[in-house]
Amino acid sequence: MPRFPAPPAVRVLIAVLLCTASSAAQSGAPDPFQSGLRWAHSPDPLDPWIPRDVVLVGDGEFTLAAPAVANPSVEFFASAEIASGGVAPLAASQVLTGAIGPVRLAAGDEPDELFDAAQYPAPTGSMRSTVVSRRNATLGAGLVPLWSIDLGLRVNGPARIVASPDGGVLEVAVFDATTSRLHLVALEPSDGTERWSVDLPASGLAALELADSGARTAAAAGSYQYVWDASGGVLFARQDASAPSAMSISGDGARIAFGTRTGIEVWEDLGAGFGPLTARTAAPDEVAIRAELSADGGTLAVLWWNVRNGLDVRVEILDAGSGALLGAALQSGAGVVGLQNFPAALAITPDGSRVAVGLWGTGDGRPEVLLLERAGAGVVLAEDLPGSVEALALSGDGTRLAVARRDNHANVFSTTGTLEFFDTGERDLQLLGASRPGGSLDLAFQLPEPGDALFAIGTELSAPNLLPLGPIWIDFNRTHVLRSVAGPTQRAVLGIAVPLDPALVGARFAAQALALVPAGAALSRTVVRPRIL
């Protein structure tokens, strides 16, 4: 899908702009410029529903989730919803009848690049088939697959799926415990046809991560750790009977991080293969359960778990090149008796500036979700949840966080869960909901002081124009519009009617704001990129 909308689509939108009060700025709704919960989704309490996987799409403007248990499905949400109560998905698939275990997700940057891998009894749960599908959220509320492919494998083990940000690379890994093999399959994203397949020795499948470039993939496969290239050629292979599940690869594929029996190591591409760069030794009784390298390869986050007491969790943020400790946080000691505080999820921003942590929790009021700064591991956001984290996804700028969780601790039987979306409130320009034909595009701008605001909406530049006021991303030589809205309380809100025109579906553009205040003019630090669905 084109990264920017065709100019005619934007012209149709701009031709009928109406400056109105935003319907999204509802009384009692969460303040978009305050830190905290933006919205939540959970079905009827009697409906067995636990979200097991979640990814962010379109610069974090959309959230893709996969609930499991009795009625597994794929659901698509507008991240920008502002609601004091529950929200409904923009689109949801039919129930994936018969699917067992988690439905795994992957996505490119755009709402038409949504992928999932579901497993079905073949013919019983002891052997499973794996079906991969592509869905397009711009084609209606049903998330009907563009294509679905049975990989033809019959295995007794889990599956994982990854996609490159540009949607051009799609790979699936499936572990078979009966043969101790890892089946790797690369699919053509446009139609699901097979590009290549490879089988490798394995004893599990704990992690699968694709470099942003799409050129290399890393996997933690039990006692085996691998990196392969875009053709399935193995570039790195290591066997360690005590290897933990931590494994990560940088955005360009030049650095990898993997757990060892004694700690964690970072290796880099030396031209003739990978070689050691830095290493960090685990504390007594600790194991590296999760690791994440930033896209630029400069920062490494590690989640350590004390396997002896099952309670102590430590996150370290390291300089991947030197091994220097940049920040650390510890959650230790017993909580509610019988509960394990397992480190369930870890995410890092592309520049390594922030790290998000998801835990099972201790049940005693300490947070299950933490958002930390790289420098000193300062706490940006801390959330005590009613239940254990299953998965989380962090926006590229580190200000928004989608959390899939249970409604109870993972050590306690339950069949319900909740999808929650948190925002730090730091972005000074915010979308206030989904934009659909016949609906509206609603924006809110936090001014530095009372004054007026200009909103620029139009085609996005591939690189910003650097003005004395700061970088501006709107192409003023093409379709654009400016609207002035009074902001006497340091808050400017713009509502734009979106015409009921099917040609607009899928259009993407950019919006930026300018504050006109007594101290002078100031550009918004934030650029938002709405898409019409």
Secondary structure as GFF3:
##gff-version 3
##sequence-region A 1 533
A	DSSP	alpha_helix	7	15	.	.	.	ID=ss1
A	DSSP	beta_strand	36	41	.	.	.	ID=ss2
A	DSSP	beta_strand	50	57	.	.	.	ID=ss3
A	DSSP	beta_strand	62	68	.	.	.	ID=ss4
A	DSSP	beta_strand	75	78	.	.	.	ID=ss5
A	DSSP	beta_strand	91	92	.	.	.	ID=ss6
A	DSSP	beta_strand	100	107	.	.	.	ID=ss7
A	DSSP	beta_strand	114	121	.	.	.	ID=ss8
A	DSSP	beta_strand	128	135	.	.	.	ID=ss9
A	DSSP	three_ten_helix	137	139	.	.	.	ID=ss10
A	DSSP	beta_strand	145	150	.	.	.	ID=ss11
A	DSSP	beta_strand	159	163	.	.	.	ID=ss12
A	DSSP	beta_strand	170	176	.	.	.	ID=ss13
A	DSSP	beta_strand	181	187	.	.	.	ID=ss14
A	DSSP	beta_strand	194	201	.	.	.	ID=ss15
A	DSSP	beta_strand	207	210	.	.	.	ID=ss16
A	DSSP	beta_strand	216	221	.	.	.	ID=ss17
A	DSSP	beta_strand	224	229	.	.	.	ID=ss18
A	DSSP	beta_strand	234	239	.	.	.	ID=ss19
A	DSSP	beta_strand	247	249	.	.	.	ID=ss20
A	DSSP	beta_strand	255	259	.	.	.	ID=ss21
A	DSSP	beta_strand	263	269	.	.	.	ID=ss22
A	DSSP	beta_strand	274	281	.	.	.	ID=ss23
A	DSSP	beta_strand	286	293	.	.	.	ID=ss24
A	DSSP	beta_strand	299	306	.	.	.	ID=ss25
A	DSSP	beta_strand	313	319	.	.	.	ID=ss26
A	DSSP	beta_strand	325	331	.	.	.	ID=ss27
A	DSSP	beta_strand	343	348	.	.	.	ID=ss28
A	DSSP	beta_strand	354	359	.	.	.	ID=ss29
A	DSSP	beta_strand	369	373	.	.	.	ID=ss30
A	DSSP	three_ten_helix	375	377	.	.	.	ID=ss31
A	DSSP	beta_strand	379	383	.	.	.	ID=ss32
A	DSSP	beta_strand	389	394	.	.	.	ID=ss33
A	DSSP	beta_strand	400	406	.	.	.	ID=ss34
A	DSSP	beta_strand	417	423	.	.	.	ID=ss35
A	DSSP	beta_strand	429	431	.	.	.	ID=ss36
A	DSSP	beta_strand	440	446	.	.	.	ID=ss37
A	DSSP	beta_strand	451	458	.	.	.	ID=ss38
A	DSSP	beta_strand	460	467	.	.	.	ID=ss39
A	DSSP	beta_strand	470	474	.	.	.	ID=ss40
A	DSSP	beta_strand	480	487	.	.	.	ID=ss41
A	DSSP	beta_strand	491	497	.	.	.	ID=ss42
A	DSSP	three_ten_helix	502	504	.	.	.	ID=ss43
A	DSSP	beta_strand	510	517	.	.	.	ID=ss44
A	DSSP	beta_strand	520	523	.	.	.	ID=ss45
###
